[in-house]
């Protein structure tokens, strides 16, 4: 069964050189798939949407128009 629930995520930003840049913690309402936890495709799509929004809504933890480095997202509620 598909439902929506709030999940805690940590987002890490790395420069294109691989050097750590910033960290952000967010709570997002994400679809779930049965009891398997968050549907990570939804979380990744939300992050991509924020990255590609053209500066209208900044990525969590960053103040700017976008990010061209690596972004790593992890669900703190125990799901990959």
Secondary structure, DSSP 8 states (H G I E B T S, - for coil): -EEEEEEEEEEEEE-TTS-EEEEEEEEEEEEEETTS-B-HHHHHHHHHHHHTSTTSS--TT--SS---SEEEEEETTS--
